[in-house]
Amino acid sequence: MPYFAYKARNARGELLSGVLESADTNAAADQLLSTGVTPVDIAQTSKPATGKDGGVMARLFEEKIRPIDVQLFSRQMYTLLKSGVPIFRGLAGLQESAINKSFGKVLQDLRESLDAGRELSASMRRHPDVFSAFYVSMVRVGEMTGRLDEIFLRLFNHMEFEREMRERVKSATRYPLFVAIAIVIALAVVNIFVIPAFTNVYANFKAELPLMTRALIAVSNFTVHYWPVLLAIVAGGLIGFRLYIGTPAGRFKWDRLRLRMPLAGSIIHKGTLARFARSFSLASRSGVPVVQALSTVAKVVDNAYLASRIEQMRDGVERGESVLRTATTTGVFTPIVLQMIAVGEETGEIDDLMDEVGGMYEREVEYEIKTLSARIEPILLVCLGVLVLVLALGIFLPIWDLGKAAFSR
């Protein structure tokens, strides 16, 4: 996404400036407004003001900043602020002890921004590739309410939950991915080495081969002689797919399709809704208004289709509708969840109820992930059985026919 240089004023009228990454100027303005500052001027720029120096090679081999670095930073900031350590001195200590040098540079830039009179949230906004819009918004809320230490603890717990979700999904997809790669390698070996060896044997038969055998030989010949074309088609398809999902329309359609995939779609759907519920609960408990909370949470669900539904909820709440009514019209929540939202809205404890919703979805995702391998194994066994059957019949059927002809003489 492009970068935009901005000038804005905070609640005290102070002029702030920086660079953020966004889809367009309107999205950049919404991102600024969601963090409590009013944009004055927004202009597209060629590169972000990250404070990094060095050439292209230096940036290429620079250590990447991982989510775990930001998560540990959140926990450390909570401990420091809870102990009464000033922010500036705490950042200085974290910078000196930072294991990740790239993150140490970010902390140095935060210190310099604070020294220049900027708020911590405005300083973090200068690094959109490190601190998400949701993270910056929550820090901004902590600054406004004077509960910055609690906000950092909640952010740490929130990021821990997201990390566990990612690890569970990776562990669930590792076995099917390994089997799929093994099947592709086996097909390549059979087409390039095995079938050509049998083709030379079949040539001495001087008889018409079965249809299945002729099809296998044709596929093998095409693979051997035109493998560069196949690689080009695969590479072109992958590049084209990445470019397509990089567009707003492509990303929207792909995210909607992911939710409808067999087996994995249900896990992705419930996992994304769990992230939404946890994030909304965290924002509500921190004192963020419902409309602003929905607008901020829509940016962190990591699914364009569900994000559009959450924005639909926000628009409904802005028109004066209840959260329950807007959630019902989206069509993405189960009846049990809608009932819990109704109770939470009626009792004024929607933050606690949304936290329960997140826990419910999380437990369902954990159960489905545990049973995913058991559900995938029969499908993989059927695919492997069909593959072995086709190869066995295609390769050995001519030899079997030749043996029958010899015995009949």
Secondary structure, 3 states (H helix, E strand, C coil): CCEEEEEEECCCCCEEEEEEECCCHHHHHHHHHHCCCEEEEEEEECCCCCCCCCCHHHHHCCCCCCHHHHHHHHHHHHHHHHCCCCHHHHHHHHHHHCCCHHHHHHHHHHHHHHHCCCCHHHHHCCCCCCCCHHHHHHHHHHHHHCCHHHHHHHHHHHHHHHHHHHHHHHHHHHHHHHHHHHHHHHHHHHHHHHHHHHHHHHHCCCCCCCHHHHHHHHHHHHHHHCHHHHHHHHHHHHHHHHHHHCCHHHHHHHHHHHCCCCCHHHHHHHHHHHHHHHHHHHHHHCCCCHHHHHHHHCCCCCCHHHHHHHHHHHHHHHCCCCHHHHHHHHCCCCHHHHHHHHHHHHHCCHHHHHHHHHHHHHHHHHHHHHHHHHHHHHHHHHHHHHHHHHHHHHHHHHHHHHHHHHHHC
